[in-house]
Amino acid sequence: MRDSRMFRFAGIFMILAMCAVFGLAAMLLWNELMPQLFGLPQVSYLQAVGLLVLARLLFGGIGGGGWRHHHHGGYGAKDKLRERLLNMSDDERREFFKFNKRFSHLHDRFHEHFGDEERPHSENSEKKETNNE
């Protein structure tokens, strides 16, 4: 219980510290560049923080999301890979894991999970359906 409170406190402190640093950096950069380049007035610290919030609202959206989704290939990347693997024949899947070393750790997990059971979109299930008719 104490650890979770400590982490929350540390997280809030880090967010506030980052806001303060980014606000200071925005103020210093604005006051150094914008009046000389474009003849705009200098801004105070609170105005610089307000500009950062405005830029976030205009260009970054309001919601969470953040870098995690973009960094890991966006939403549904795992689902797309799973669907692709399910639609492959066993030989194609073997070749895929052979030439895509970054997915090699998934090879055993895939076969443990699906094994030899019927896969929804495999050629074998389509053949069985046609034989049953």
C-alpha positions as CSV (number, residue, x, y, z in Angstrom):
1,M,0.0,0.0,0.0
2,R,2.8,2.4,0.9
3,D,4.7,1.5,-2.3
4,S,1.8,2.4,-4.5
5,R,1.2,5.7,-2.8
6,M,4.9,6.4,-3.1
7,F,4.8,5.6,-6.8
8,R,1.8,7.8,-7.3
9,F,3.5,10.7,-5.5
10,A,6.7,10.2,-7.5
11,G,4.7,10.1,-10.7
12,I,2.8,13.3,-9.9
13,F,6.0,15.0,-8.9
14,M,7.7,13.9,-12.2
15,I,4.8,15.2,-14.3
16,L,4.9,18.6,-12.5
17,A,8.7,18.8,-12.8
18,M,8.5,18.0,-16.5
19,C,5.8,20.7,-17.0
20,A,8.0,23.2,-15.2
21,V,11.1,22.3,-17.3
22,F,9.1,22.3,-20.6
23,G,7.4,25.6,-19.7
24,L,10.8,27.2,-18.9
25,A,12.3,25.9,-22.1
26,A,9.4,27.1,-24.2
27,M,9.6,30.6,-22.6
28,L,13.4,30.8,-23.1
29,L,13.2,29.7,-26.7
30,W,10.3,31.9,-27.5
31,N,11.9,35.0,-26.0
32,E,15.2,34.3,-27.7
33,L,13.8,33.5,-31.2
34,M,10.4,35.0,-31.9
35,P,10.9,38.7,-31.1
36,Q,14.0,38.8,-33.3
37,L,12.7,36.7,-36.2
38,F,9.1,37.8,-36.3
39,G,8.8,40.9,-34.1
40,L,6.5,39.1,-31.7
41,P,6.4,40.2,-28.0
42,Q,8.1,38.2,-25.3
43,V,6.1,35.9,-23.1
44,S,6.0,35.2,-19.4
45,Y,6.4,31.7,-17.9
46,L,2.6,31.2,-17.5
47,Q,2.0,32.3,-21.1
48,A,4.6,29.8,-22.3
49,V,2.9,27.0,-20.3
50,G,-0.4,28.2,-21.8
51,L,1.1,28.0,-25.3
52,L,2.3,24.4,-24.6
53,V,-1.2,23.4,-23.5
54,L,-2.7,25.1,-26.5
55,A,-0.3,23.3,-28.9
56,R,-1.2,20.0,-27.2
57,L,-4.9,20.6,-27.7
58,L,-4.5,21.7,-31.3
59,F,-2.0,19.2,-32.5
60,G,-1.8,16.4,-30.0
61,G,-5.4,15.8,-29.1
62,I,-6.9,15.5,-25.6
63,G,-6.9,11.8,-25.0
64,G,-4.2,9.6,-23.6
65,G,-2.8,7.4,-26.4
66,G,0.7,8.8,-26.3
67,W,3.8,7.3,-27.8
68,R,3.1,3.7,-26.7
69,H,0.6,3.0,-29.5
70,H,2.8,4.5,-32.2
71,H,5.9,3.0,-30.9
72,H,4.5,-0.5,-30.9
73,G,2.9,-0.4,-34.3
74,G,-0.5,1.1,-33.5
75,Y,-3.7,-0.5,-32.4
76,G,-4.3,-4.1,-33.5
77,A,-0.8,-4.9,-34.7
78,K,-0.9,-8.2,-32.7
79,D,-4.3,-9.0,-34.1
80,K,-3.1,-8.4,-37.6
81,L,-0.1,-10.7,-37.1
82,R,-2.2,-13.4,-35.5
83,E,-4.7,-13.2,-38.4
84,R,-1.8,-13.4,-40.9
85,L,-0.3,-16.4,-39.1
86,L,-3.7,-18.2,-38.9
87,N,-4.2,-17.8,-42.6
88,M,-0.8,-19.3,-43.5
89,S,-0.2,-23.0,-44.2
90,D,2.2,-24.8,-41.9
91,D,5.0,-24.5,-44.5
92,E,4.4,-20.8,-45.0
93,R,4.4,-20.3,-41.2
94,R,7.7,-22.2,-40.8
95,E,9.3,-20.0,-43.5
96,F,7.9,-16.9,-41.9
97,F,9.5,-17.8,-38.5
98,K,12.7,-18.8,-40.2
99,F,13.2,-15.5,-42.0
100,N,11.7,-13.2,-39.4
101,K,14.0,-13.7,-36.5
102,R,12.3,-11.0,-34.4
103,F,9.2,-13.2,-34.2
104,S,11.0,-16.5,-33.6
105,H,10.1,-16.5,-29.9
106,L,6.4,-16.7,-31.0
107,H,6.9,-19.9,-32.9
108,D,6.7,-22.2,-30.0
109,R,3.9,-20.2,-28.3
110,F,1.9,-20.2,-31.5
111,H,2.0,-24.0,-31.8
112,E,1.4,-24.5,-28.0
113,H,-1.7,-22.3,-28.2
114,F,-3.1,-23.6,-31.5
115,G,-1.4,-26.9,-31.9
116,D,-2.9,-29.1,-34.6
117,E,-6.5,-28.0,-33.8
118,E,-8.5,-26.6,-36.7
119,R,-7.7,-23.0,-37.5
120,P,-10.6,-20.8,-38.6
121,H,-9.2,-19.7,-42.0
122,S,-6.8,-22.5,-42.8
123,E,-6.9,-24.5,-46.1
124,N,-7.6,-27.7,-44.1
125,S,-10.8,-26.3,-42.6
126,E,-12.0,-25.2,-46.0
127,K,-11.3,-28.7,-47.5
128,K,-13.2,-30.3,-44.6
129,E,-16.2,-28.0,-45.2
130,T,-16.3,-28.9,-48.9
131,N,-16.0,-32.6,-48.1
132,N,-18.9,-32.4,-45.7
133,E,-21.2,-30.9,-48.3
